Amino acid sequence: MVEKNEKREGRKKKGKLTFISNLSFRTKFIIEVILMIVVGFLVLYPLILYWRFFFI
């Protein structure tokens, strides 16, 4: 019985990894889509801003 309690306490100490693994699939998907939009904006914005320099 003591070993099971120790294992549970060990799981709680992992922090961010357990928090991420406990999130639902829908929440992970939403976070991933938001990150893709942000990264896409950061990559495409300079290309759109300076498009004439890239296609000379």
ZATITOR-228838 format. One line per field, with one value per atom (N, C-alpha, C): residue number from 1; residue in three letters; atom name; x, y, z. Coordinates in nm, 3 decimals, padded with zeros to 5 digits. Each point is the difference from the previous one (the first is absolute). Example, Ala and Ser with C-alpha at 12.3 -4.5 7.8 and 13.67 -1.06 7.14 Angstrom:
! residues 2
nr = (1 1 1 2 2 2)
rest = (ALA ALA ALA SER SER SER)
atom = (N CA C N CA C)
u = (01.319 -00.089 00.090 -00.035 00.082 -00.077)
v = (-00.569 00.119 00.120 00.105 00.119 00.109)
w = (00.780 00.000 00.000 -00.072 00.006 00.073)
END
This chain:
! residues 56
nr = (1 1 1 2 2 2 3 3 3 4 4 4 5 5 5 6 6 6 7 7 7 8 8 8 9 9 9 10 10 10 11 11 11 12 12 12 13 13 13 14 14 14 15 15 15 16 16 16 17 17 17 18 18 18 19 19 19 20 20 20 21 21 21 22 22 22 23 23 23 24 24 24 25 25 25 26 26 26 27 27 27 28 28 28 29 29 29 30 30 30 31 31 31 32 32 32 33 33 33 34 34 34 35 35 35 36 36 36 37 37 37 38 38 38 39 39 39 40 40 40 41 41 41 42 42 42 43 43 43 44 44 44 45 45 45 46 46 46 47 47 47 48 48 48 49 49 49 50 50 50 51 51 51 52 52 52 53 53 53 54 54 54 55 55 55 56 56 56)
rest = (MET MET MET VAL VAL VAL GLU GLU GLU LYS LYS LYS ASN ASN ASN GLU GLU GLU LYS LYS LYS ARG ARG ARG GLU GLU GLU GLY GLY GLY ARG ARG ARG LYS LYS LYS LYS LYS LYS LYS LYS LYS GLY GLY GLY LYS LYS LYS LEU LEU LEU THR THR THR PHE PHE PHE ILE ILE ILE SER SER SER ASN ASN ASN LEU LEU LEU SER SER SER PHE PHE PHE ARG ARG ARG THR THR THR LYS LYS LYS PHE PHE PHE ILE ILE ILE ILE ILE ILE GLU GLU GLU VAL VAL VAL ILE ILE ILE LEU LEU LEU MET MET MET ILE ILE ILE VAL VAL VAL VAL VAL VAL GLY GLY GLY PHE PHE PHE LEU LEU LEU VAL VAL VAL LEU LEU LEU TYR TYR TYR PRO PRO PRO LEU LEU LEU ILE ILE ILE LEU LEU LEU TYR TYR TYR TRP TRP TRP ARG ARG ARG PHE PHE PHE PHE PHE PHE PHE PHE PHE ILE ILE ILE)
atom = (N CA C N CA C N CA C N CA C N CA C N CA C N CA C N CA C N CA C N CA C N CA C N CA C N CA C N CA C N CA C N CA C N CA C N CA C N CA C N CA C N CA C N CA C N CA C N CA C N CA C N CA C N CA C N CA C N CA C N CA C N CA C N CA C N CA C N CA C N CA C N CA C N CA C N CA C N CA C N CA C N CA C N CA C N CA C N CA C N CA C N CA C N CA C N CA C N CA C N CA C N CA C N CA C N CA C N CA C N CA C N CA C)
u = (00.082 -00.082 00.086 00.111 00.086 00.063 00.033 00.063 -00.094 -00.128 -00.095 -00.013 -00.001 -00.009 00.123 00.117 00.123 -00.002 -00.052 -00.007 -00.092 -00.112 -00.093 00.065 00.074 00.068 00.105 00.068 00.100 -00.062 -00.119 -00.068 -00.038 -00.040 -00.040 00.117 00.121 00.117 00.052 -00.049 00.051 -00.033 -00.114 -00.032 -00.063 00.069 -00.058 -00.034 00.084 -00.025 -00.132 -00.025 -00.126 -00.117 00.021 -00.107 -00.039 00.100 -00.028 -00.065 00.047 -00.058 -00.142 -00.037 -00.135 -00.101 00.049 -00.092 -00.075 -00.120 -00.077 00.054 -00.038 00.047 -00.047 -00.122 -00.056 00.082 00.036 00.079 00.138 00.063 00.131 -00.010 -00.107 -00.020 -00.016 -00.077 -00.021 00.132 00.078 00.129 00.092 00.000 00.085 -00.039 -00.129 -00.046 00.040 -00.015 00.039 00.149 00.081 00.145 00.035 -00.070 00.026 -00.035 -00.109 -00.039 00.104 00.047 00.099 00.131 00.048 00.126 -00.016 -00.113 -00.025 -00.002 -00.060 -00.002 00.141 00.079 00.137 00.087 -00.028 00.079 -00.049 -00.132 -00.054 -00.003 -00.009 -00.010 00.121 00.124 00.114 00.001 -00.044 -00.004 -00.100 -00.115 -00.101 00.048 00.066 00.045 00.108 00.091 00.113 -00.008 -00.119 -00.016 00.075 00.011 00.065 00.150 00.061 00.143 00.027 -00.100 00.020 -00.022 -00.075 -00.035 00.059 00.119 00.066 00.064)
v = (-00.121 00.121 00.126 -00.006 00.118 00.028 -00.107 00.019 00.070 -00.035 00.065 00.148 00.034 00.141 00.076 -00.063 00.066 00.022 -00.097 00.016 00.116 00.011 00.110 00.134 00.008 00.126 00.031 -00.102 00.020 00.054 -00.046 00.049 00.147 00.040 00.139 00.095 -00.046 00.088 00.031 -00.069 00.021 00.139 00.054 00.138 00.014 00.072 00.038 -00.121 -00.104 -00.116 -00.068 -00.014 -00.063 00.093 00.129 00.095 -00.012 -00.009 -00.011 -00.134 -00.108 -00.132 -00.011 00.078 -00.006 00.083 00.085 00.079 -00.089 00.039 -00.078 00.021 -00.091 00.009 00.130 00.041 00.121 00.122 00.007 00.114 00.002 -00.118 -00.006 00.045 -00.040 00.038 00.151 00.061 00.145 00.073 -00.046 00.063 -00.013 -00.118 -00.022 00.091 00.017 00.087 00.145 00.045 00.137 00.020 -00.097 00.012 00.002 -00.082 00.000 00.134 00.062 00.131 00.105 -00.003 00.099 -00.017 -00.124 -00.024 00.035 -00.036 00.033 00.150 00.073 00.147 00.057 -00.052 00.050 -00.029 -00.111 -00.035 00.075 00.009 00.059 00.152 00.061 00.145 00.070 -00.040 00.064 -00.027 -00.119 -00.030 00.090 00.023 00.088 00.145 00.037 00.138 00.035 -00.093 00.026 -00.089 -00.024 -00.092 00.044 00.131 00.048 -00.029 -00.014 -00.031 -00.147 -00.085 -00.143 -00.043 00.078 -00.042 00.094 00.048 00.088 -00.088)
w = (00.000 00.000 00.000 00.071 00.006 -00.136 -00.072 -00.131 -00.098 00.003 -00.091 00.033 00.126 00.039 -00.046 00.011 -00.043 -00.151 -00.074 -00.146 -00.036 00.070 -00.028 00.029 00.109 00.032 -00.105 -00.050 -00.105 -00.127 -00.032 -00.119 00.015 00.117 00.022 -00.013 00.024 00.001 -00.140 -00.104 -00.135 -00.053 00.038 -00.036 -00.137 -00.090 -00.129 -00.086 00.004 -00.084 00.037 00.129 00.040 -00.030 00.012 -00.032 -00.147 -00.087 -00.143 -00.032 00.064 -00.029 00.053 00.100 00.055 -00.080 -00.091 -00.081 -00.098 -00.034 -00.095 -00.141 -00.090 -00.139 -00.064 00.031 -00.059 00.041 00.128 00.048 -00.065 -00.011 -00.066 -00.144 -00.067 -00.140 -00.014 00.089 -00.005 00.024 00.099 00.028 -00.121 -00.063 -00.116 -00.116 -00.023 -00.108 00.026 00.124 00.035 -00.022 00.041 -00.020 -00.149 -00.080 -00.144 -00.062 00.044 -00.053 00.037 00.125 00.045 -00.077 -00.012 -00.072 -00.148 -00.058 -00.140 -00.022 00.092 -00.011 00.010 00.093 00.017 -00.122 -00.069 -00.118 -00.123 -00.017 -00.122 00.001 00.116 00.006 -00.064 00.033 -00.069 -00.150 -00.041 -00.144 -00.071 00.060 -00.060 00.003 00.109 00.016 -00.103 -00.024 -00.090 -00.124 -00.052 -00.112 -00.124 -00.019 -00.123 -00.001 00.118 00.006 -00.027 00.025 -00.019 -00.145 -00.077 -00.135 -00.106 00.024 -00.100 -00.106)
END
